[in-house]
Amino acid sequence: MRIDLAACIAGMIATSAPATADQSNRLECLRQLVDLDFVSFGSPNGPWTNAPYPIDYEIENHIDRAIETVSVNFRLFTQGREVPWIDKDIEQFIPGGVEPHERREIRVLLDAYGVADWPKPFRFELNLIDISDAAGRSFMLDFGQDGPCSAPPSPGLP
């Protein structure tokens, strides 16, 4: 039995393209509905060189349901380098959540062993990946499916 590898790969690309476009549209939509602003990258949270570093950012919710969990990608660069020192996805439960039209400052502790020895100044990127509502529904997977940037009405929660 002979398998045409080129045809197989072409078939996989053709079937995955719409999902990738849909994901891209949802991510763009999500980033229009939820504002994320980097605030600061602090000093180690303890006396040890491998202590976690605090990252502070603000999140503002423009959808009609509370946000329970936020997923972000954090990248740290130094001048003259294309490859980041840190490239980490962080999923974080937000105690009390972020209610509709509310803005909150959030702190996450990031394991950044050795950062004290890296060249400075730092340049940061913080990008929103996903959010989940109080029922645990992911924006990217479970809601926001009625077209670009049209979040459905909130269902009644028990």
Disulfide bonds with the S-S distance in Angstrom:
none
